[in-house]
Amino acid sequence: MRAGRPAVITGRAVVALASVAVIGLSGYGWSLLNQAQTHLTTDDVIQHHTPPAAVDTIQHRDGQDTNFLLVGIDSRTDVHGNPLPPDVLASLHAGPDDGYLNTDTLIVVHVPGDGGKASAISIPRDSYVDIAGGYGKHKINSAYSIGMNNHNGSQTEGRKTLIQTVENFTGVTIDHYAEINLYGFDLISQALGGVPVCLNHAVNDSQYSGAVFPAGQQTLSGVQALQFVRQRHGLDNGDIDRERRQQSFLASAVHQLLSVGTLTSPSKLNAIIDAVQNSIVLDQGWDLLQFAQQVQGISGGNITFDTIPIVNITYWTPADGDAVQVDPVQVKEFVAAKFGDGPATPSSATTTPPSSPTGKAAGDGSRKSPIVSGTTTTSTTQQPITATGVTCVN
C-alpha cells in the first residue's frame, strides 16, 4: 500500500447488485438478464470449505440463507483489462496508478432463506486484521493485493485471499462474490438518473475527493456521486463517517430504483446492464436469475445497514501506519447477532477519535506519529439506515 493516496470507497457494489435484483422483477428484465448472464465476467473464487474458525462460524440456519461479499476495487481498467481513458481518470480524481489493487469497499450482505429482513455490514478498509494465508496482520484492504502479488499476479488468488480473510474475521461463510471497479460506479449511478442524498452540513474537500456540496438534500450522479462517497478528509470520524455515507447512498439508490420507473424503462434497464457488463466480476456459480428472485425483499427496502464495532480509528501500526483497531471476538458476536444467530447488540458502535497531535482530522493517512489506542468500544445513537428513503449524514 502507499501512504497518502486518496482512497476510493463507495457503495457501487451493492448498487450494481441491487440493480440486477430490480431488473429481474420485470418481464422484460428477465429476458435482458438472461442475455446479460452470458456476457458477464466471472471468476472461480468460491472455495467450498469450512473456514479455519469453524467453531465460531455462522452456519446457515435452513440451508437457504445466503451471504454475499460485495467489493469495490480501485482498478484503473475495466473488467476486460482495458485501461480507462486519461480524461475519465482525471474526472474521477482517481490519482496515479501505483500498481496496487486495494479493495476500498467491503460489505457482507446476509439474505435469510425464510424471507426475513436482510442485513448488510460494512468493514472499514483500514481494519487491522490477520490476512489469510499466513501473511500476518495488515489493513484488510490489502488482502487482495497481498494474495495476488504472492501468486504471480493472479487476481483469482487475490480474490480468494480476500474472501478467506473476511470469512476468518467475521465468522461468516461467503457463498457469493461480486467485485466492481471504479468506473462502474460512475456508469451505474448515471444509468439510475442520479441518486438522492442528504448532508447535515456543507462540505468542501476540493483538495482530495473533490467533494464540494451544500447542506441538505440533493441528487448526485457520475463523478459527483463518487466524490460524495469518497470523502473522508474533514469528517469528524474519518473512514467511519464515510462508511455511513456509503450506506446511505446505496440505500437511497435501491429506493430510487423502485421510484423512478426503472422497471418499465427499457432504456434504463439496458444502460444498467451495459454498465454491469463492463464493470462487475462475479463468482462463477452466481445465477443472476435466481439471485433476482431471492432478493426481492432487498429491492423493496427490507434491508438494514451497519458497520462492525470499532475499538479505535487512529491505531498506530509499525508497518501500515494509522489503521482501524478492531476486536475479532467482538466483531464475530456483532455479526452473529445482526445475522440472526446471536443476542441483540447496539445498532452501531464506534469510538470517538482522540485529538491528532498534528491537528489533522482522524483517518488522515498522512499522520505518522503514534497514537495510544483506546480499549473500550462505545456506542453512538444514529438514525438507522434502510432502503426506504434518504438518510441525512455528515
N, C-alpha and C positions, 0 to 999 in steps of 0.2 A: 504494500500500500504506500501511498505518497501523502505526507502531511500537507495540509493547507489546500488540498484540491477541493473545489466545490463539489459537494455531494448531491446526487440527484435521487430523491426518494419520493415515490409517488404511489397513488393507488391504481396505476394503469393496469396492473394485472387483474385486479378484481373487476375493474370497469370492463375490460375485454371479456372476461369470462361471464360477467353478468349480461353483457351484450349478447353473447352466444345464447344464454339461457332465454332471454326475452325473444330473440329471433325464433327460437324453437317453439314459441307458443302460438304462432300463426301458421295457417295452411301454406301460404307462400314461403314462410320461413322454413318449414320442414323441408321443402324441395330445395331451397337455396342452401340450407345447412348440409343436406345430404351431398350436394355437389362440392361444397367447401371442404368437407371431410377429406376428400381425396387429394386436395391441394395443400393441406396444412403441413408444416414441418413438424416432424416428430422425432423422438429420441428414446432409446431403450434404457431408461434410467431408474425405473421402479424395480427394486430387488425385493422379492417376496421372502422376507426373512423376519426373524424375531430380533428387534433391537437389543443391544447388549444389556440395557437396563430393563430387562424383561419383567422383573418383579414390580417395577414402577410404571410399566407401560399401560396406557389406557387401551383397553380392549373394546372392540365393537360389541355393543350390547345385544344386538339381534342378528348380527351378520350382514346388516344392510347399511349401517352407519358408514359415512364416507368422510375422509379427511383430505383436503386439498392443500398443497403448498403452493402459494402464489408468489412469484418472484419478479421483481423489476430489476433489470440489469442495465448498466451504463455502457452498453456496446455502442460503438460508433459505426456499426454496419447494420444492414437489415438481416433477416433470418437466413438469407441465401448467401451471406458473406459479402454483399456488395457495399462498398464504402458509401456513407451518406455524403451528399454534396456539401462542400465547404460552407456555402451560404446557409444551408439548413443547420449545420452545427453551430454556426455563428449566431443564428437567430434563437437557438435553444440555450445559449450561454453554457455550452457543454464543457468548455475548457479543452486543453490539449489531450490527445490520446497518449497515456503513459504506458500502454501495453498491458494494463491490468483490467480484469473484468470483475468489478465489485458488484455484489447484489445489494442494492440500496433500498429495496423493498422486500420485506419478508412477512407474509401473513399466512397463518394457518386457519383454514375455514373448516368447521365441523358441521356436516349436514346429517341430522339424525334420521334413521330409517323409518321412524314412526311418524314422520311428518311434523315434528315439533320445531321449535324455533332454532334456526341456525345461529352459530356463533363464529365470529372472526376475531382472532387475536394477533396483534402486531408484535413483532420482535424488533426492537431498535437495532439499527445497523451496526452500532458500535458496542453491542453487548459482548462482554468479555467471557468467552466460553471455551470449553475443550473442543478442539477441532477433531472430528472423527479421522481415524487412520493413524493415530499416534503422533500428530503434529504439534501437540502442546496447546497452550491457551493463547488465543488471539481474538480479535474482533470477529464476530460471526460473519460480517460481510466479506471477509477474506477467504472463507472456506472454499468457495467456488474456485478462486484463483490458485489457492494452495493445492487443491486436488488436481487441477488442470496442469499446473506447472510441474508437478511431480509425476505426471504421467504423459510426458512428451507432448504437452499442449492439447491434450484431449478434453474437449468441452464435456463430453459424456462423463468422464471420470470426475470432472469438476462438479457437475450436477449431482452425481452420486455422493460425493464427499459432502456437499451441502445438505442433501436430503438426510444422510445419516447423522450429520451434526445436529440438525433440527430435531430428529427423532430422539436422539440421546438426551438433548437438552430439555425437551418438553414432555417426554414420555408418551408421545403420540406416534402411532404408526401412520406413515404417509401413504395414501392409496394412489394419489394422482399429483402430477406436477405440471405447472404452467409458468412459462417464462416469457416476458415481453420486454422489448428493447425500448430505448429512449424515444426514437421517432414514432413508435407505435402509439404512445400516449398522445402525441400531438395529433396524429391522424384520427384516432378514435374519438377524442374529445370534439374535434371538428365535425366528425360524422354525426355526433349526437346533437349538433346545433348549439353547443355550449352547455355549461353546467352551472346552475345557481350556487353561489357560495355566500357566506356572511362573515364579516370580520368585526370583532368587538372594537378594534382600534385601527386607525390608518397605519400603513407600513411604508417604509422607504428603504429598500435593500438593493439599490441600483448597483452597488459595487460587486455583489456576489451573485445572488439568484436573478437579479433584475426585477424583483417584485416591488412595484410601486402602486399601491391600491388605497382607496379611501375606506373609511369605516362603513359598515352596513352591508346590505345585500347587493350583489352584482352577479352578472352572468359572464363566465370566462370560457374560452376555448383556445386550442392551439398553444402557442408559446405562452400566453398569459396564464393559462391553466397550469402549465408546467412550472412557471415561476411561482405561482401560488403554493403549490405543494412541495417545492424545493426549499423554500426559505427556512433557514434555521438561525442565521445571524440576526441579532436584535430581538430575539424572542426570549422571554424570561427563563424558560426551561429548555431552550435549545432543541435538540432532537425530539424530546418528549412532546413539546408543543407541535412540532412538525408531524409527529405521529397522529395527533388529534386532527390536524388539517387534512392529512391523508385520509383518515377515516371519514371525516365529514364530507370530503369531496366525493369519495367513492359511493358513500351512502346516498348523497344527493344525485349522483349520476344514475344509480339504479332507479331512484324515484323518477328522474327525468325521462328514463326510457319508457315508462308507462304513461307519462303525462303529455307527451308531445307528438303523439301519433306515429311512433316508430313502428308499431305492429301493423299499420296499414299503409306504410310508405315504402314501396319497392326501392326507391332511390336511396333512402336512408339505410335500408337493410343491405343493399348492395355496397354502400360506402363502408358500413361497419365490417362486412365480410371481407372486403378488399383490404381494409386496414389490418384485420386479424391475420389474414393470409401472409402479409408481408412483415409482421412484427411479432408473432407469437410462436413459441415452441411448446408442444405438449408431449407428454409421455405416450409411448406407442399404444398403450392399452386404453386410452381415453376415447370412449364412444360419445361424441357430442350429442347425438340424438337422445341417448339415454340420459346424459347429463341434463339436457334441457327439460326433460320430464321430471327429474329428481329435484331440481332446484327452483321449481315454480314458486315455492314459498319465499325464496330469497328475492326474486324479482317483484314479489308483492310486498316487500318491506319487512318480511318476517325474519329479520336478522339483527343481531346486536354486535357492537364493536367495542373491543377493549384492547389494552396494552398490558403486557406482562408486568409484574411488580418490579420496581427498580429500587436498589439499595442506595446508589449514588451515581449521579450523572457526570461527575467530574472525578473519576477514579484514575489515578496515575498508574501506568504500567511501564516497565523498563523498555520494552521493545516497540510497543504500539502507541506510546503517548497517552493522551486522555482517552478513556474508554468509559463504558457504562457498566457499573458493577451490578451483578445480579446474583441471586441465591438460587442455585438449581433446584434444591428441595422445595423452596417456596414457589418457584415457577411451576414445577410439576403439580403441586397441590392446587395452585390457582387455575391452571389449565383443566385439571380434572374436575374442579367444581364448575367451571364455565361450560364444560362439555357434558355435564350431567352425570359425572361419575364420582362426585365428592361433595363435601359440605359447602354451603354457600360462603362466598368471600366478598369483600368490598368490590364495587364495580370498577374501581381504578385505584392504583397505588403507585405513587411516585414520590420521590424525595426532593424537597426544595433545595436547589443547589447552593453551596456555600459561595461567599463572595470570592471573585477571582483576584489573585494578588496583582494581576496586570490590568485589572479593570475591564477585561473583555467579557462578553456575555458567555454564560455557561454553554458548553457544547462547541465552543470555538476551537477548532483543531490547531490553531496557531499557538496556544498556550503550552509552555514547556516546563514550567515549574511544578513541583509535586503538590498534590492536594491530599489532605488527610481524608480518608473515606469515612462515610457515616456507617453506622452499624444497625440502624433500625429503618425499616421501610414504613413510611407514613402514608395515610390515605388522604385523598382530596375529594371534595364533593364537586362534581361537574355534571352538566346536563348530559344525559345519556344520548348516545348517537345511534340512530336507527335509520333504516332506509324508508322513512315515512315523510320526509320533508328536509328542510335546510336547518342545520345546527350552526349557531354562531360560535366562532372560535377565535383564539388570539392570533 
